[in-house]
Structure formats: structure tokens, C-alpha cells
Amino acid sequence: MKKLILAALISSFAASAYAQGPTCKAQSDEKKLAGAAQKSFMAKCEKDAAKSCGIAATEKKLKGAARTSFTKKCVSDSIGA
């Protein structure tokens, strides 16, 4: 049973990574932002990513450590450091 749950979590991480558009870093590079403009853009993009990842975690009915882990990975994938 634990293996099934783990497999489901791993597949959801993979699916969320592919479902998202270009990363914040890629968008920033594409727009050729630098300095304060880049910092502002990245902050807003990270905030938006955290919000959408939180919504996705709620839709998947994740709680506790699973929610935290999912949200952290989702945001880092969206930012694309």
C-alpha cells in the first residue's frame, strides 16, 4: 500500500512539472530583465507559483508533510533556479 501511495506521489510530481509553462527564470531571460526589474519579476512569479501550487495541493487533498513536500517541489520547479 505504501508503494502505491509513493508511486502516486512521484507520478503527480512528474505530471505537475510537465503541465506547467516556462519557468520564471526562462521568462526572465527571454524578457532580458536585469537588476531591480528582474528581482521584482522573480518575486511576483514566485508568489504566483506558490499560490497555484497551494491550490494544486488542495485539489489533490494533500495534508501535512506530503503537502509541504509537494508545494516546495512545485514552486522550485516553477521558478527554475
GIVENRA-V126650 format. One record per pair of residues at least 6 apart in sequence whose C-alpha atoms are under 8 Angstrom apart, sorted by the first residue. I is the first residue (numbers start at 1). J is the second residue. D is the distance in whole Angstrom. If there is no record, write none. Layout:
I/J/D  I/J/D
This chain:
13/70/7  13/73/8  13/74/7  16/74/7  17/74/7  17/77/6  17/78/8  20/78/7  22/78/8  23/77/7  23/78/5  23/79/5  23/80/5  24/42/6  24/45/6  24/46/8  24/78/6  24/79/5  24/80/6  25/42/7  25/79/6  25/80/6  25/81/6  26/80/7  28/38/7  28/41/7  28/42/8  42/79/8  45/79/7  46/75/7  46/78/8  46/79/6  49/74/8  49/75/6  49/78/6  49/79/8  50/71/7  50/74/8  50/75/6  53/71/6  53/74/6  53/75/7  54/71/6  57/67/6  57/70/7  57/71/7
